[in-house]
Amino acid sequence: MPRLSVIVPVYKVEKYVDSILNQTFTDFELILVDDGSPDKCGEICDEYAKKDARVRVIHKENGGLSDARNFGIDAAKGEIIGFVDSDDIIDASMYGDMIGYMDEHDLDVVCADTYVVRNDKKKFNPRYNKDMIFEGRNAVKEILDGTLDNAAWNKIYKRSVIGDVRYPKGQIYEDVATTYKFVFAAKRTGYLCRPFYYYFKRKGSIVASSFNSKSRYDCFKGYKERLEFSIKENLDCVEMCRALAVETALATLTAFYANKEDEDSDRYKDVVSFLNVNSAKVKMNLKGKKKFLLWSFSNCRIIHEIYAFLSAMGKRI
């Protein structure tokens, strides 16, 4: 059995598999999940499987990123699970170094860092200035308060911490709603201050638009669930989780105004109800634009609507 399973959901993308197959660590299987792609991706996946015995291909009806990842998890044979998005690339030493760090320190999850690539320029902002190890709940606090990132793809997980947790099907920002659960189940979590993962920001990506009301609401749902989780587990990051959820709710409301969301919709009512209950509790913690949005929500909705309209039109205010 391979030690590592790397899961790649594939949809309308034909590149970037080579950076995984060229890893210095070789004891892995690469699971390419063809999520009902309408182009030639399925055929390309099959060609890779013919050339390299480590490649397995799953063809399925389109169900979205979460569904594809879940299929990969269920099919995986490795004791360690990793994810790569099919429009990104990884450094050749990524999995070798991460698994070495996991073995050396008896870790259940290892988080690496990331280059953000936009217009062929890469940027690296480390989460910490050195390698770190977190015991138990200290790691999930780092995720929930935003210090460690939510991304699924720059991490490796022992299968035991994934358990029966799966990504929410059909939900965008699925990492927000899921990664912290894996980390919460870990006894020890490590962070490597090295940018092994190259995350490409493109205009056509699922989460590229700040004014996509569906994606913004999905993000809000994830942060709302995180707040509820922190309260339930009596974590010491409740107020930070509340502030992040309120900030996301305000951004979601801005997207709703920009897209003229029906005020009678369940989504609109959910966001407004949340803000009515929680906004006063974080008022002193918000600054700049976020504080302005909270003020306009509470005191002058028309100002918030004008801001949303101008922002959606690309105006700087």
HELIX and SHEET records of a PDB file:
HELIX    1   1 ASP A   18  LEU A   21  1                                   4    
HELIX    2   2 CYS A   41  LYS A   51  1                                  11    
HELIX    3   3 LEU A   65  ALA A   75  1                                  11    
HELIX    4   4 MET A   94  HIS A  105  1                                  12    
HELIX    5   5 ARG A  137  LEU A  144  1                                   8    
HELIX    6   6 ARG A  159  ILE A  162  1                                   4    
HELIX    7   7 THR A  179  PHE A  184  1                                   6    
HELIX    8   8 SER A  213  LYS A  232  1                                  20    
HELIX    9   9 VAL A  238  ALA A  258  1                                  21    
HELIX   10  10 ASP A  266  VAL A  282  1                                  17    
HELIX   11  11 LYS A  283  ASN A  285  5                                   3    
HELIX   12  12 GLY A  288  ASN A  299  1                                  12    
HELIX   13  13 ARG A  301  ALA A  312  1                                  12    
SHEET    1   A 7 VAL A  55  LYS A  60  0                                        
SHEET    2   A 7 PHE A  28  ASP A  35  1                                        
SHEET    3   A 7 LEU A   4  VAL A  10  1                                        
SHEET    4   A 7 ILE A  80  PHE A  83  1                                        
SHEET    5   A 7 LYS A 155  LYS A 158 -1                                        
SHEET    6   A 7 VAL A 109  ARG A 118 -1                                        
SHEET    7   A 7 LYS A 121  LYS A 123 -1                                        
SHEET    1   B 8 VAL A  55  LYS A  60  0                                        
SHEET    2   B 8 PHE A  28  ASP A  35  1                                        
SHEET    3   B 8 LEU A   4  VAL A  10  1                                        
SHEET    4   B 8 ILE A  80  PHE A  83  1                                        
SHEET    5   B 8 LYS A 155  LYS A 158 -1                                        
SHEET    6   B 8 VAL A 109  ARG A 118 -1                                        
SHEET    7   B 8 ARG A 188  PHE A 200  1                                        
SHEET    8   B 8 ILE A  89  ILE A  90 -1                                        
SHEET    1   C 8 VAL A  55  LYS A  60  0                                        
SHEET    2   C 8 PHE A  28  ASP A  35  1                                        
SHEET    3   C 8 LEU A   4  VAL A  10  1                                        
SHEET    4   C 8 ILE A  80  PHE A  83  1                                        
SHEET    5   C 8 LYS A 155  LYS A 158 -1                                        
SHEET    6   C 8 VAL A 109  ARG A 118 -1                                        
SHEET    7   C 8 ARG A 188  PHE A 200  1                                        
SHEET    8   C 8 MET A 132  GLU A 135 -1                                        
END                                                                             
